[in-house]
């Protein structure tokens, strides 16, 4: 079980929500728009969870009593000891923390931080993904007009952490100002957390995506290329013309180990990167296809795709965009992701349209209507409250 779980249904994961909202601030005619983002880091996340507070939140969420009893028994009676320079202390009971490595611990932690954004201002958007927390809000003319609100939001989260016995790591908490104006990129919002200044950074790795304050994703593409170039050496060693793994095994290795790194969070950056960077990513796939197929360097790329059964990265990214769009389109109109794709803000920078504008041109629109019908069942299977919700796909 991964140590991170998706955020709640109405909140945000590694999807284009944050990047698209940041880009929307670059398009208005008033060029002084910018986005102030704060990335929070916690001290010893799982070790700081207050167990009695967790049980209280389970009751507030109306979790079934049987599950609450199970969680209480699961956490109770756990002992530990401390060893310093070969000397061990006596065992003592733990009153806080969640056991690391357990499949249920990430779920319990998500429940524990479920209310961290309850008191935030409506202008502020919060991203919750396990222990990765970020908030962002718009800052318009004059520059710094919303700095006071940004500071208040930070204070609210710090206060929440202190109330629930968590601790914000101020040394690793960062802020980033997103804009197309050079002066904004070097501007320091002078925000603080618990009396300590928060460092302003030009880029930040959030949920595996290296986001830069100019939203060009240059560093993220270079990061992907550097990582995948090393991984391509593995299929080169495992297959040659005379011996090695089969083409199908090599293809599976590529899709699971190399292409997964190429396409991770592609919906975030695909709509913003230039054709040059797209070709650089395709070159990585071309090298991998030659390695797993054993074909020469002069072999045409189209034949490489045909021989290996792999689609070009550009088509793969576009397909991922369409799938994400279709998923968001089916969400309720009150969902932030649905509102994001249906928004139509003005586009000032035609070379920086992004995920929403590019996908809107290629995605076939269909009005998605939900129908509730009662199916015809045998008398022994009929229930008065049995209904089916169907969604026409065409």
N, C-alpha and C positions, 0 to 999 in steps of 0.2 A: 504494500500500500504506500503510495507516495506521501511525502511529508507535507504536501500542500494540497488543499482541496479547493475547488471552485468556490467563488464567493456566492452570496445569496442570489436568487433569481433576478432581482431588480438591480443588482450591482454589477461590477465590471471585472472581467478577467483580462487575459492577454488578448484582447480583441481591439478593433480599430476605434473604440469609443474615445479613449484618451487622445490618441493621435489626431483623430478627426476634429474633436473639439478644440484642440490646440491650433490646428490648421485654420479653423473657422475664424480665429482671431487675427489671422494674417491677411484675410481677403477684404474686409471692409475698407471703404474709401479713406476713412480716417486711419492713416498709417501708424498711428501711435498706439494701436491696440497690442496687447501682449497677454500672456498667460503666466500666472505665478503658481508654480507647483512645488509642493513640499513632500518629500519622501521620508517616511518615518522608519526608524530602526529601533527594535526592542532589545532590552538586555535579557539574555537567557530566557527566551520566550516560553518554552514549555516548563522550565523550572520555576517560573513566577506565577503560574496559574493558582489562584486561591480556590481551594476545593469547596469550601462552604459557600463562597460566592457563586461558583459554578452550579452547585445544587440549587441555589436560590433562583438562578436564571432558568434552569430547567423547569422549575415550578412555574415561573412567570410565563414561559412559552407553552404551558399546558402539555408538557411531555407526559405520556402515560406513566402512572406510578410504578409500574413494573420495571420500566426502563430506568427510572430514577433510582430505584432500589438496587438495580444491577450496577449502575455507575457508582453508587455509594460503596457497595461491597467491593467493586473492582479497584477503587482507589484506597480503601481503608486497609489498615494493618501493614502498610509498606514501611520497611525499615531500611536504614543505610548506615554506613560508618565512613569516617574520614581517615585517610592514611597520609601521614607527613613524615618523610625521611625514614620510611620503614616502620613507623610506629602507628598502630591503628587505635582509633578511639572505640569506645563502647557503642553498641547499636542504639539508634534512637529513631523514633517514629517521624515520618514526613507529614507535615500539615499542609504542604502545598506542592505543586508540580504535577505534571502528567508523565506517565512512563513513556520514554522515547522508544520507538520501534514498534509500538502497539498500533494496530490498524484503527482503533477507535479514538486514539489521542488527537489526531488532526480534526476529527469531527467535533470532539468536545471543545477544542480550542476555537473553532469557528463559532460555536454556540457562545463561547465565553466573550468574544469580541463583537458579538452580533449587534450590540447597541452602541458601538463607539461613535457612530455618526448621528445619533438621534437629535442632539442639540445643535448640529451645525446649521449655518445659515442656508436658505434655499439657493443662494447664488453659488454655493460651494458644492462641488461634486467630489464624492469620496470613492476611492477604489479599494476594495477589501478582498484580499486573496490570501487567506491564512495569515501569516505573520508579515506579509508585504502590504503596507498601508500607504496610501498617497491621497492628497487632497489638492485640488486646483480650482482657481477662480479667475475671472477676467479682470484685467486692469486697463482702464481706458484713460483718455486724456483728462487732466495732466498725468504724467507718469508718477506712479506711486499713490494714486487716488484710492486704491483699494488695499494698500499696505496695512492699514489699521485693521481692516476686516480679516486679512490673512493672518495677522498676529493674534487676533481674537480666536480664530479657528484653531491655531496651534495651541493656544492656552487651554481651550476646551478639551483637546485630545490629551494634553499633558495632565489636566485635572482628572479626566476619566481614568488615565493610567494610575494616578496616585490613589484614586478612590478604590479601584479594584486591585490594588497592590501589584500593579505592573510598573515597569520602569522604562522610560524612553532613553535610548542611548544617544545623547546629544552630540557625541563625537562622530557618529556615523549618520546622523540625520542631515539631509541635504535639501537645498532649494534650487530651483532652476527657472529662469525666465525665458520663455519662448517668444521669439519675435523675428521679423525680417529687417529691423532697423539695427545697425551695428552698435549704436550707442546703447540700445536696450540689452544687447547680448553681454555687454560688460557692466551693466548696471547691477548694483547690489541692493537688494530690498531690505537689508539690515534686520532680518527677522531673528528672533531669539526663542529658545526653549529652556525653561527652568533657569533663566538668567544667563545662559550660555549662548553665544552667537552661533547661528546656523550658517555653515559655509555655503556659498553660492557656487555652483559648478556648471560648466558648459555642457556636460553630458552625464548620463546616469544609466546604469544597467538595471532595468525594472522588469521583473518577470522574464528574464532572459533576453530582453530586447534593449539594445544600447540606443537610448533616445538622446539626440543632441538638441541644443536650444534653437538651431536653425531648421530642424526637421528635414535634413538632407540625407540622414542615415548613412553617411560615408563611413563612419567608424563601425557601424554594425555590419555593413557589407564586407569591409576589410576583415572584421572579426570572423565572419562566417567563412570567408575564403581561406583564411589562414588555418582555421580548424579543419575544414574539409580537405584541403590539400594533403594534410598529414594522414587523414583517414583513407584517401584514395590509394595510398601505398599498400594498404592491407589486401585489397583484391589483386593488386599487381603481384603480390607475393604468393597468392593462393592459386593462381591459374596462369598457365602458359599454353602454347600451341600443342605441347606434347603431354602435359600432365596437369593435375590440379583438380579443383572442384568443378562441378558441372555448371553450365550457364545458368540454370535455374537457381542453384544454390548461390552463385555469385550475384545474381539479380536480386535475390531476397536479401543478401547481405547489404547490397547498395541501398535498397529502398528502406531498410530498417535502420541502418547505421549512418549512412552518408546523406541520402536525400531527406531523411527526417530532419537533419540539421539545416539543410538548405531551405526547406519549406516551413520551418517553425516560425510562427507569427508572421507568415508572408502577407497576410491581409493587412498587417500594420504598415509594412514598408513598400509593398508592391506598387501601390498607387502613387507613390511619391518619388521613387528612384528613377533615374534617367535610363535611356536605352543602353548607354555604355555600361552601367553597372549590371543591368540585366544580362548583357552579353558575357560579362565576366563570370557571373554565376553559371551561365550555360556552359562555359568552358570547363568548369569543374565537372559537370555532368558528362561532357564529351570525353574527358580524360578517364572518367570512371567507366563509361561504356566501352571504350577501347580496351581497358584493362580486363573487364569481365568477359568480353567477346573474343579477345585475342586478335583483333583486326589491326591493320597497319594505321599509322598516323595519317596517311594520305586518303584513307577511306572516307567517302562523303558522309556528312553528319546525318543526312536523311536515311542512309542505309544503316547507320549505327542505331538509330531509333527503331528501324524496322527489324533489325536482327535481335535487339535486346528487348523489344516490346515495351519501351519506355517512351512516354510522351515528353515533348519539350517543356522546359520549366515554365516558360511564359504561359502555355496553355494550362499547365497544372495550377499555377497561381491564379489564373482567371477562373478556373473551375472552383477553386477554394473560395474566391470572392463571391461567386454566384451562390455557393452553398450557404455561406454566412449571411448573405443578403436574404435568401429565401427563409432562413431560420429566423432572422429578425423581423421579416415582414409578417410572419405568422404570430408574433408576440402581440399582446394587447397594446392598444394605442397609448396606454399610460406608461408603458415600459420605456426607459431611457434609450435603449437600443433601437426600438421601433421609431421613436421620435427623432433619433439621430439620422436614420436613413431617409426619412420622409421630410426632413428639413430642407429648405431651399434658400440658403443664404447667398448673397451676391458673391460672384467669383471675380476677383480683381487680378489674380496671378494665374494666367491661363496655363502656365507650365507647372503649376502646383495644385492641380484639381483635387487629387487624392482619391481615396477608396470610393466615396459616395458618388462622385461625378462620373468616374470611369465605369463603375459597375452599373450605374443607372443606364448608360448607353447600350450596354451589351446584354443586360439581364432582361429576359422576356417577361413583361409585366402581365400578371393575371390578377383579377380581383379575387381575393381569398375570402370566401364567405363560409361561415360555420353554420351547419344545419344540425338541429337536434331532432332525432327521429326515434320512434319506439319500434324495434324490430318485431316481426311475427315469430312467436315462440310457441313451443308445445305448452299445453295447459299446465304441465308439471313444472315447467321452467319459468312461467310468467311471474314477474314481480312488478308491483305498481310503480316503484321508483327506478326501474331499470331503463336507462337511456343510453344511446350511443351518439357520440359527436363525430361527424364525418367532415372531411375537408376535401372538396373537389380539387384535383391536381391539374385540371386543364380548363 
